[in-house]
Amino acid sequence: MKQTLLFLFASIVMMTAVTAQKAEVVTNNKPGWHKIGETTVSFKADKDALVVLGADKFKAIRIRVTDAPIRVEDLEVYYENGSKEDIQLRSEFKKGSDSRVIDLKGLDRNLKKVVFVYHSLPNWKGDKAHVELYGLK
């Protein structure tokens, strides 16, 4: 019985970590690149979501990786109109590197949230990658 309860508790904790979302507010509508949000990835979860609020209409996005390497499999981009765009990156990013510029499709490009699907890469220091999301207006 104790093992079943312990397993159930661990499962709930893991699901909470995987589905955790961070809300980010964008207040600027000027043309150019704007930091939308950031997250520090863990070695436990393989998904992080940034919820975008405010001035959330962008033409393109890109990510910047700092502190440690990471392998980003996909970006799941959710729009305010209910549509979703899956962007396959399938790339390893070294510490201090940027992704390519990713053009967003469609006319209604108001972001609702962006989900990162990734794998932390082992490093001898145990550093965690810090990922920043930028949007182009």
Rosetta blueprint (number, residue, H / E / L):
1 M L
2 K H
3 Q H
4 T H
5 L H
6 L H
7 F H
8 L H
9 F H
10 A H
11 S H
12 I H
13 V H
14 M H
15 M H
16 T H
17 A H
18 V H
19 T L
20 A L
21 Q E
22 K E
23 A E
24 E E
25 V E
26 V E
27 T L
28 N L
29 N L
30 K L
31 P L
32 G L
33 W E
34 H E
35 K E
36 I E
37 G E
38 E E
39 T E
40 T E
41 V L
42 S L
43 F L
44 K L
45 A L
46 D L
47 K E
48 D E
49 A E
50 L E
51 V E
52 V E
53 L E
54 G E
55 A L
56 D L
57 K E
58 F L
59 K L
60 A E
61 I E
62 R E
63 I E
64 R E
65 V E
66 T E
67 D L
68 A L
69 P L
70 I E
71 R E
72 V E
73 E E
74 D E
75 L E
76 E E
77 V E
78 Y E
79 Y E
80 E L
81 N L
82 G L
83 S L
84 K E
85 E E
86 D E
87 I E
88 Q E
89 L E
90 R E
91 S E
92 E E
93 F E
94 K L
95 K L
96 G L
97 S E
98 D E
99 S L
100 R L
101 V L
102 I E
103 D E
104 L L
105 K L
106 G L
107 L L
108 D L
109 R L
110 N E
111 L E
112 K E
113 K E
114 V E
115 V E
116 F E
117 V E
118 Y E
119 H E
120 S E
121 L L
122 P L
123 N L
124 W L
125 K L
126 G L
127 D L
128 K L
129 A L
130 H E
131 V E
132 E E
133 L E
134 Y E
135 G E
136 L E
137 K L
